[in-house]
Amino acid sequence: MRLLLDEMYTSDIAEALRELGHDVSAVAERRDLMSAADTLVFATAQEERRVIVTNNVRDFAPLSEQALQTGATFYGVLFTSDKSMPRRRANIRAYIDVLNAELTQHADDERLPAGVAWLP
């Protein structure tokens, strides 16, 4: 499984996950996606066969639902919550650990099996 971290996540997370051998890209390190519309981020993730990691439920949940309902190509979305995993510098290691575990668990999967999931 390959990931695309949405713009609210530091590229430090992507770099650390790549050092662990995972294929991870971050919007924060890509000029073609910085400040881009969520529809473009979503489409790019599908073109690149990546699961999106985002805190933006409001915009990505409808895009995910539409893809699932229409049978469109969809690799998945992993949602996070500021309640369970606040986005702070102090939590970067926690994000790396949780995403590493998710990537390791689904190492042989091209897509997120359920399509949409929440990180703990």
LINMORA-V627868 format. One record per residue. N is the residue number from 1. PSI is psi as a letter, one per 30 degrees, with the letter a starting at -180 (none if undefined). OMEGA is omega in degrees with one decimal (NA if undefined). NEAR is the number of other C-alpha atoms within 8 Angstrom. Layout:
n/psi/omega/near
N/PSI/OMEGA/NEAR
N/PSI/OMEGA/NEAR
This chain:
n/psi/omega/near
1/k/-179.8/13
2/k/-176.9/11
3/l/166.8/11
4/j/178.6/13
5/k/-179.9/14
6/l/-170.3/13
7/f/-178.3/10
8/f/-179.1/8
9/k/179.0/10
10/k/177.3/9
11/f/176.1/11
12/e/179.1/7
13/e/179.0/12
14/e/-179.9/12
15/e/-179.7/9
16/e/179.3/9
17/e/175.5/14
18/e/177.4/10
19/f/177.3/7
20/g/175.0/7
21/g/-178.7/6
22/l/177.6/9
23/j/-175.3/9
24/k/176.4/12
25/l/179.3/10
26/k/176.3/14
27/e/-177.6/13
28/f/179.8/13
29/g/-176.9/8
30/j/179.7/8
31/e/-178.7/7
32/f/-177.7/5
33/f/179.9/10
34/k/179.6/10
35/g/179.2/5
36/l/175.9/8
37/k/-179.5/6
38/e/178.0/8
39/e/177.3/7
40/e/177.5/9
41/e/179.7/11
42/e/-179.6/11
43/e/179.5/8
44/e/178.4/8
45/e/-179.7/13
46/e/178.5/12
47/e/-178.2/7
48/g/179.4/6
49/h/-178.8/11
50/k/171.4/14
51/k/-180.0/16
52/k/171.7/13
53/k/-175.4/12
54/l/173.8/13
55/f/-172.7/10
56/i/-178.9/7
57/e/-176.4/8
58/e/-177.4/6
59/e/-174.9/8
60/f/177.3/12
61/e/177.7/8
62/e/177.8/8
63/e/178.3/10
64/e/-179.2/13
65/e/178.5/8
66/e/179.0/8
67/e/-180.0/11
68/e/-177.9/10
69/e/-176.7/7
70/f/-178.2/6
71/g/178.7/7
72/l/176.1/7
73/k/-175.5/6
74/k/-178.3/12
75/f/172.6/13
76/l/176.9/14
77/k/172.3/14
78/j/179.3/12
79/k/173.6/13
80/l/179.9/12
81/k/176.7/9
82/f/177.7/8
83/e/-177.6/5
84/e/179.8/7
85/i/-179.3/10
86/k/178.9/8
87/j/177.8/8
88/l/178.3/6
89/e/-179.1/5
90/f/-177.6/5
91/g/-179.9/10
92/e/-179.9/11
93/e/178.9/8
94/e/177.6/7
95/e/179.2/10
96/e/-178.1/11
97/e/-178.1/8
98/e/-180.0/9
99/e/175.3/9
100/e/178.8/10
101/e/179.5/8
102/e/179.5/8
103/e/178.2/11
104/e/178.7/7
105/e/-176.9/6
106/g/-176.4/9
107/e/-177.8/8
108/g/-179.4/5
109/k/175.2/8
110/e/-178.2/9
111/l/171.2/12
112/j/-171.6/13
113/e/-178.6/6
114/f/-178.0/6
115/e/-180.0/12
116/k/178.5/10
117/l/176.6/8
118/k/172.6/7
119/k/-178.3/8
120/none/NA/5
